Amino acid sequence: MTGMNKQSLREDILAFLAGRGISLHRLAQESGVDSKSLWLFVHKANSNLNTDSLFRLWPHLYGEQRPLPLVKGQPAPAEVSVISPAADAGENVPVQPARESS
């Protein structure tokens, strides 16, 4: 299982855009994220997204998948795992961008 990091999020955004055939600007409009911030995050390795932007993008990119909660008393992992509601309880599943149904 591969987790999520900044680079994989960038790749997921680009895959989502290609899959839907939309621009980065359109994704920003649909999700309510500042288009300049999103462009910088995708194209500049040292750029970050704020938490609000990530929460706004999440349903567009990943649908109903939710991040796994952190366990109290344990350090946060270097990569974030997610779990699909369809997966068995406690089973990690790879993150794949959500695809819009036709």
C-alpha angles and dihedrals in degrees: 000000000000118000131212126272134159094277094049090049089053090050091048091051091051092046090050091051092049092046093052096034093231134130128251088246091056092050089051091052094047094048099039093241122141105261095216092052091048092048091050092049093051097043105032118063094208095051125105137199121227120239094255090056092049091050091049093049096043100081091047093051104033108018112204097352111120131201116253112254119250116251112240112248095020124100118253112262120249087239126037119235123208134204127213117225086230093058123092113268111283095008115128117222129192117263113246124175113256115253121220112239117237 
